[in-house]
Amino acid sequence: MAAAEHAIPVTDDERPMERPSLPPNQGLEAVKDIVFGSTAGMAGKLIEYPFDTVKVRLQSQPADLPLRYTGPIDCFRQSFQTDGVRGLYRGISAPMTGAAVETSCLFFSYRIAQDLLRASIYADTEQLPFPALVLCGAASGSVTSLALTPIELIKCKMQVPMESAGLKAPGPLVLITSVFRQDGLLGFWRGQLGTLIRETGGSAAWFGGYEGVSSLFRKNSHQSSTESLPVYQQMIAGATAGISYNFLFYPADTIKSRLQTEDLSRLPVNSERQTFWSVGKALWKQQGIKGMYRGCGITCARSAPSSAFIFSVYEGLRHYFG
């Protein structure tokens, strides 16, 4: 009699459990995220950088009244009269690097988070539900904040104008050396809590805003989730994402900028350094909610076209080379 006839049947409980697995070609997808995300991020940074310079200068004004700048237009005017267009783009090398790192890291970790959810919780779902996408956005932001804080630290220090006339503004290498001498390696992560709050919540709003508006467009036109939207719809969704990202968690960014641009030479000897919470309390006491949102209008104004451009460039590259 054949051996198969004497085989002991295997029950479902005795079969080895299948482990969830990520999709293949993760290496190639990671390269695409890095290249496409970096390209889109740097392109968006060229558009928004002068507005970002004005935002940082408004945020980092000393608490003493009267303020140096009365508003965004006055800040633009004074900055242009002092240094011209070059002054508005001062320190762009660090944020260009930061934009490449930030955007590529955001898209890469956002996709990885989605793949992990599909491999575990949503194994039978092609399109993740909206709350899951928001969670993936938050996860990508928290990861990205670790890479972004040192770059933003140097960027903010370069964007703030020198108080003493006639002094040559230090370059990025000088500032990097100065930070390391004063605070060591961990000094580059000064303001990390502010970046973490902003990036975690902001990225949830960024990807959530984009996915939410894109979903509405697809529902109205009866498109599937795998079809590409027209460019103008991608840009509208991207603009919505940019405004959502900046407005909701702007106070955390304001506190971070003030913390990172603190003039250490003015601190009394052996005095304690300010913390994220102490800066926040002082700013709230001195200027209230208006101080927390100083520069928010111009930030949202520049983030709309910048995010629209970032998403449309990334989606375009994904479509043609994906």
C-alpha positions as a Python dict, from the first residue, in 0.01 Angstrom:
ca = {
    (1, 'M'): (0, 0, 0),
    (2, 'A'): (132, 345, -83),
    (3, 'A'): (282, 550, 200),
    (4, 'A'): (40, 832, 124),
    (5, 'E'): (-250, 613, 238),
    (6, 'H'): (-93, 585, 585),
    (7, 'A'): (-12, 956, 614),
    (8, 'I'): (-144, 1119, 930),
    (9, 'P'): (-369, 1413, 843),
    (10, 'V'): (-243, 1753, 959),
    (11, 'T'): (-495, 1978, 1127),
    (12, 'D'): (-507, 2356, 1085),
    (13, 'D'): (-376, 2405, 1439),
    (14, 'E'): (-67, 2193, 1363),
    (15, 'R'): (32, 2382, 1046),
    (16, 'P'): (317, 2630, 1094),
    (17, 'M'): (192, 2987, 1123),
    (18, 'E'): (268, 3207, 825),
    (19, 'R'): (467, 3513, 917),
    (20, 'P'): (375, 3843, 753),
    (21, 'S'): (634, 3957, 503),
    (22, 'L'): (713, 4289, 342),
    (23, 'P'): (681, 4328, -34),
    (24, 'P'): (990, 4237, -239),
    (25, 'N'): (1236, 4488, -390),
    (26, 'Q'): (1254, 4700, -74),
    (27, 'G'): (1606, 4810, -170),
    (28, 'L'): (1495, 4945, -508),
    (29, 'E'): (1193, 5118, -356),
    (30, 'A'): (1416, 5277, -92),
    (31, 'V'): (1646, 5416, -363),
    (32, 'K'): (1345, 5559, -546),
    (33, 'D'): (1216, 5724, -228),
    (34, 'I'): (1557, 5878, -158),
    (35, 'V'): (1617, 6006, -512),
    (36, 'F'): (1263, 6124, -587),
    (37, 'G'): (1208, 6265, -239),
    (38, 'S'): (1540, 6451, -242),
    (39, 'T'): (1468, 6602, -583),
    (40, 'A'): (1120, 6715, -482),
    (41, 'G'): (1240, 6850, -147),
    (42, 'M'): (1522, 7059, -293),
    (43, 'A'): (1295, 7202, -562),
    (44, 'G'): (1040, 7301, -300),
    (45, 'K'): (1309, 7458, -80),
    (46, 'L'): (1420, 7695, -358),
    (47, 'I'): (1064, 7829, -372),
    (48, 'E'): (1007, 7870, -1),
    (49, 'Y'): (1346, 7965, 141),
    (50, 'P'): (1316, 8349, 139),
    (51, 'F'): (985, 8314, 322),
    (52, 'D'): (1145, 8074, 569),
    (53, 'T'): (1423, 8325, 639),
    (54, 'V'): (1163, 8591, 721),
    (55, 'K'): (975, 8343, 942),
    (56, 'V'): (1284, 8256, 1149),
    (57, 'R'): (1375, 8624, 1190),
    (58, 'L'): (1024, 8703, 1311),
    (59, 'Q'): (1023, 8405, 1549),
    (60, 'S'): (1365, 8474, 1701),
    (61, 'Q'): (1316, 8841, 1785),
    (62, 'P'): (1413, 8928, 2143),
    (63, 'A'): (1122, 8945, 2384),
    (64, 'D'): (1204, 9308, 2468),
    (65, 'L'): (972, 9559, 2304),
    (66, 'P'): (972, 9730, 2063),
    (67, 'L'): (1017, 9445, 1819),
    (68, 'R'): (1277, 9479, 1546),
    (69, 'Y'): (1024, 9389, 1274),
    (70, 'T'): (662, 9498, 1275),
    (71, 'G'): (555, 9212, 1045),
    (72, 'P'): (651, 8998, 745),
    (73, 'I'): (651, 9283, 492),
    (74, 'D'): (867, 9502, 716),
    (75, 'C'): (1105, 9209, 770),
    (76, 'F'): (1128, 9153, 394),
    (77, 'R'): (1196, 9523, 340),
    (78, 'Q'): (1467, 9552, 606),
    (79, 'S'): (1633, 9225, 500),
    (80, 'F'): (1637, 9325, 134),
    (81, 'Q'): (1773, 9674, 209),
    (82, 'T'): (2050, 9528, 423),
    (83, 'D'): (2169, 9232, 216),
    (84, 'G'): (1959, 9218, -101),
    (85, 'V'): (1834, 8889, -244),
    (86, 'R'): (2151, 8718, -126),
    (87, 'G'): (2055, 8793, 234),
    (88, 'L'): (1716, 8624, 193),
    (89, 'Y'): (1893, 8311, 66),
    (90, 'R'): (2163, 8324, 332),
    (91, 'G'): (2237, 7983, 479),
    (92, 'I'): (2054, 7790, 207),
    (93, 'S'): (2322, 7519, 187),
    (94, 'A'): (2216, 7363, 518),
    (95, 'P'): (1840, 7367, 447),
    (96, 'M'): (1891, 7236, 92),
    (97, 'T'): (2063, 6939, 250),
    (98, 'G'): (1790, 6930, 511),
    (99, 'A'): (1515, 6939, 248),
    (100, 'A'): (1671, 6645, 67),
    (101, 'V'): (1710, 6449, 392),
    (102, 'E'): (1369, 6545, 530),
    (103, 'T'): (1157, 6477, 222),
    (104, 'S'): (1329, 6153, 123),
    (105, 'C'): (1312, 6029, 484),
    (106, 'L'): (944, 6127, 510),
    (107, 'F'): (839, 5943, 195),
    (108, 'F'): (1063, 5644, 269),
    (109, 'S'): (945, 5594, 629),
    (110, 'Y'): (584, 5668, 529),
    (111, 'R'): (593, 5385, 273),
    (112, 'I'): (768, 5148, 517),
    (113, 'A'): (506, 5219, 784),
    (114, 'Q'): (229, 5140, 534),
    (115, 'D'): (401, 4817, 428),
    (116, 'L'): (433, 4709, 792),
    (117, 'L'): (64, 4769, 856),
    (118, 'R'): (-31, 4580, 539),
    (119, 'A'): (193, 4290, 641),
    (120, 'S'): (41, 4266, 987),
    (121, 'I'): (-296, 4430, 1061),
    (122, 'Y'): (-435, 4507, 713),
    (123, 'A'): (-312, 4202, 523),
    (124, 'D'): (-620, 4178, 301),
    (125, 'T'): (-659, 4551, 232),
    (126, 'E'): (-514, 4719, -76),
    (127, 'Q'): (-588, 5072, 44),
    (128, 'L'): (-529, 5150, 411),
    (129, 'P'): (-806, 5335, 596),
    (130, 'F'): (-754, 5706, 656),
    (131, 'P'): (-671, 5679, 1031),
    (132, 'A'): (-398, 5427, 947),
    (133, 'L'): (-249, 5666, 690),
    (134, 'V'): (-246, 5946, 949),
    (135, 'L'): (-68, 5711, 1192),
    (136, 'C'): (190, 5627, 924),
    (137, 'G'): (245, 5999, 868),
    (138, 'A'): (306, 6056, 1240),
    (139, 'A'): (554, 5767, 1250),
    (140, 'S'): (744, 5903, 949),
    (141, 'G'): (765, 6247, 1111),
    (142, 'S'): (902, 6116, 1440),
    (143, 'V'): (1177, 5925, 1256),
    (144, 'T'): (1261, 6224, 1036),
    (145, 'S'): (1294, 6462, 1333),
    (146, 'L'): (1612, 6288, 1448),
    (147, 'A'): (1786, 6359, 1118),
    (148, 'L'): (1641, 6708, 1082),
    (149, 'T'): (1722, 6877, 1415),
    (150, 'P'): (2100, 6923, 1360),
    (151, 'I'): (2044, 7064, 1011),
    (152, 'E'): (1777, 7306, 1130),
    (153, 'L'): (1998, 7416, 1420),
    (154, 'I'): (2269, 7540, 1182),
    (155, 'K'): (2010, 7681, 940),
    (156, 'C'): (1841, 7892, 1208),
    (157, 'K'): (2173, 8024, 1337),
    (158, 'M'): (2270, 8132, 986),
    (159, 'Q'): (1936, 8299, 914),
    (160, 'V'): (1939, 8528, 1219),
    (161, 'P'): (2124, 8854, 1135),
    (162, 'M'): (2432, 8959, 1331),
    (163, 'E'): (2365, 9218, 1599),
    (164, 'S'): (2705, 9384, 1567),
    (165, 'A'): (2757, 9582, 1249),
    (166, 'G'): (3071, 9517, 1049),
    (167, 'L'): (3114, 9158, 1165),
    (168, 'K'): (3126, 8894, 897),
    (169, 'A'): (2851, 8638, 942),
    (170, 'P'): (2989, 8291, 1023),
    (171, 'G'): (2952, 8010, 772),
    (172, 'P'): (2814, 7662, 838),
    (173, 'L'): (3151, 7502, 920),
    (174, 'V'): (3228, 7774, 1176),
    (175, 'L'): (2887, 7728, 1337),
    (176, 'I'): (2923, 7349, 1344),
    (177, 'T'): (3259, 7383, 1517),
    (178, 'S'): (3117, 7637, 1763),
    (179, 'V'): (2822, 7416, 1857),
    (180, 'F'): (3049, 7115, 1910),
    (181, 'R'): (3289, 7311, 2131),
    (182, 'Q'): (3010, 7458, 2344),
    (183, 'D'): (2779, 7159, 2384),
    (184, 'G'): (2949, 6853, 2237),
    (185, 'L'): (2780, 6609, 2003),
    (186, 'L'): (2444, 6625, 2180),
    (187, 'G'): (2439, 7001, 2126),
    (188, 'F'): (2335, 6943, 1765),
    (189, 'W'): (2006, 6803, 1893),
    (190, 'R'): (1922, 7115, 2095),
    (191, 'G'): (1556, 7182, 2020),
    (192, 'Q'): (1485, 6816, 1943),
    (193, 'L'): (1164, 6813, 2147),
    (194, 'G'): (1022, 7099, 1941),
    (195, 'T'): (1122, 6929, 1617),
    (196, 'L'): (975, 6599, 1737),
    (197, 'I'): (640, 6758, 1826),
    (198, 'R'): (628, 6957, 1504),
    (199, 'E'): (733, 6671, 1276),
    (200, 'T'): (522, 6399, 1440),
    (201, 'G'): (201, 6601, 1449),
    (202, 'G'): (282, 6802, 1139),
    (203, 'S'): (362, 6499, 925),
    (204, 'A'): (39, 6332, 1036),
    (205, 'A'): (-141, 6647, 918),
    (206, 'W'): (78, 6669, 602),
    (207, 'F'): (16, 6318, 475),
    (208, 'G'): (-337, 6316, 620),
    (209, 'G'): (-424, 6638, 439),
    (210, 'Y'): (-286, 6511, 111),
    (211, 'E'): (-449, 6169, 134),
    (212, 'G'): (-780, 6316, 250),
    (213, 'V'): (-811, 6568, -33),
    (214, 'S'): (-685, 6312, -288),
    (215, 'S'): (-950, 6067, -167),
    (216, 'L'): (-1222, 6328, -221),
    (217, 'F'): (-1101, 6392, -574),
    (218, 'R'): (-1095, 6018, -650),
    (219, 'K'): (-1441, 5968, -504),
    (220, 'N'): (-1589, 6248, -715),
    (221, 'S'): (-1427, 6121, -1035),
    (222, 'H'): (-1475, 5749, -951),
    (223, 'Q'): (-1101, 5680, -974),
    (224, 'S'): (-931, 5386, -806),
    (225, 'S'): (-659, 5439, -546),
    (226, 'T'): (-393, 5317, -792),
    (227, 'E'): (-470, 5577, -1060),
    (228, 'S'): (-273, 5901, -1070),
    (229, 'L'): (-463, 6223, -1017),
    (230, 'P'): (-430, 6514, -1261),
    (231, 'V'): (-142, 6745, -1172),
    (232, 'Y'): (-367, 7032, -1067),
    (233, 'Q'): (-549, 6806, -820),
    (234, 'Q'): (-216, 6681, -682),
    (235, 'M'): (-112, 7042, -630),
    (236, 'I'): (-436, 7134, -454),
    (237, 'A'): (-399, 6834, -224),
    (238, 'G'): (-33, 6923, -165),
    (239, 'A'): (-114, 7287, -86),
    (240, 'T'): (-375, 7174, 168),
    (241, 'A'): (-118, 6942, 324),
    (242, 'G'): (139, 7221, 355),
    (243, 'I'): (-100, 7460, 530),
    (244, 'S'): (-221, 7185, 766),
    (245, 'Y'): (136, 7088, 854),
    (246, 'N'): (246, 7440, 945),
    (247, 'F'): (-61, 7585, 1113),
    (248, 'L'): (-151, 7309, 1358),
    (249, 'F'): (189, 7275, 1527),
    (250, 'Y'): (341, 7616, 1458),
    (251, 'P'): (393, 7710, 1828),
    (252, 'A'): (635, 7416, 1870),
    (253, 'D'): (838, 7547, 1576),
    (254, 'T'): (843, 7900, 1722),
    (255, 'I'): (977, 7775, 2055),
    (256, 'K'): (1234, 7558, 1876),
    (257, 'S'): (1361, 7851, 1667),
    (258, 'R'): (1400, 8074, 1975),
    (259, 'L'): (1580, 7794, 2160),
    (260, 'Q'): (1818, 7723, 1872),
    (261, 'T'): (1905, 8090, 1808),
    (262, 'E'): (1978, 8172, 2173),
    (263, 'D'): (2284, 8396, 2207),
    (264, 'L'): (2504, 8203, 2451),
    (265, 'S'): (2754, 8490, 2482),
    (266, 'R'): (2491, 8696, 2668),
    (267, 'L'): (2420, 8432, 2931),
    (268, 'P'): (2561, 8494, 3280),
    (269, 'V'): (2846, 8265, 3383),
    (270, 'N'): (2730, 7929, 3526),
    (271, 'S'): (2364, 8012, 3449),
    (272, 'E'): (2129, 7733, 3347),
    (273, 'R'): (2045, 7691, 2979),
    (274, 'Q'): (1687, 7744, 2875),
    (275, 'T'): (1468, 7441, 2801),
    (276, 'F'): (1185, 7393, 2555),
    (277, 'W'): (928, 7440, 2831),
    (278, 'S'): (1095, 7744, 2991),
    (279, 'V'): (1114, 7921, 2655),
    (280, 'G'): (750, 7836, 2587),
    (281, 'K'): (635, 7967, 2927),
    (282, 'A'): (832, 8290, 2890),
    (283, 'L'): (702, 8352, 2539),
    (284, 'W'): (342, 8287, 2643),
    (285, 'K'): (375, 8520, 2941),
    (286, 'Q'): (533, 8799, 2734),
    (287, 'Q'): (342, 8783, 2407),
    (288, 'G'): (62, 8528, 2445),
    (289, 'I'): (-84, 8336, 2152),
    (290, 'K'): (21, 8613, 1912),
    (291, 'G'): (386, 8550, 1995),
    (292, 'M'): (342, 8175, 1949),
    (293, 'Y'): (205, 8228, 1598),
    (294, 'R'): (436, 8513, 1495),
    (295, 'G'): (527, 8458, 1129),
    (296, 'C'): (261, 8189, 1080),
    (297, 'G'): (83, 8373, 800),
    (298, 'I'): (389, 8396, 579),
    (299, 'T'): (482, 8038, 666),
    (300, 'C'): (145, 7904, 550),
    (301, 'A'): (164, 8126, 241),
    (302, 'R'): (498, 7980, 136),
    (303, 'S'): (416, 7623, 241),
    (304, 'A'): (115, 7597, 8),
    (305, 'P'): (306, 7630, -323),
    (306, 'S'): (609, 7449, -181),
    (307, 'S'): (414, 7140, -69),
    (308, 'A'): (208, 7146, -388),
    (309, 'F'): (533, 7136, -585),
    (310, 'I'): (688, 6865, -365),
    (311, 'F'): (395, 6624, -399),
    (312, 'S'): (346, 6684, -773),
    (313, 'V'): (719, 6635, -845),
    (314, 'Y'): (736, 6321, -630),
    (315, 'E'): (419, 6172, -779),
    (316, 'G'): (537, 6262, -1129),
    (317, 'L'): (871, 6092, -1082),
    (318, 'R'): (700, 5790, -929),
    (319, 'H'): (463, 5771, -1225),
    (320, 'Y'): (727, 5793, -1498),
    (321, 'F'): (1007, 5596, -1330),
    (322, 'G'): (809, 5386, -1081),
}
